[in-house]
Amino acid sequence: MDERARKREIWFRPVLVWVALCALLATTCTLSYVPLGGFSLPVALCIAALKGALVGAIFMRLFENNALNRLAAAAGPIWVFVMFLLMGADYFTR
C-alpha cells in the first residue's frame, strides 16, 4: 500500500464519523424546536446513544479485536452502576 492510500485510510473513517456526529448534532438542535410531545425524550436519547456508539466504535476503537479496549469501555458503565447502587442505598437507609 502506498503512502497516499495509507493516509486516506487513516483519515477517511474519523472524518466520516465527524460529519455524522455533526449531522446528528444538527438533528438534535432541529428536533428541539419540533413539538414531539411525549416522544421528545426517547428521540433525544436514541440520538445520544447513536452518538455514543459512533464515538466508542471509531475513536475508542471498540470495533477492533482488542479485549483490553473493550474491558476499559465496560468499566465505565459498571462503575456508574455501582455509584448509583451505593447512592440508592444511602438514600433508602436515611
Secondary structure, DSSP 8 states (H G I E B T S, - for coil): --HHHHHHHHHHHHHHHHHHHHHHHHHHHHHTTS--GGGHHHHHHHHHHHHHHHIIIIIS-TTSS-HHHHHHHHHHHHHHHHHHHHHHHHHHT-
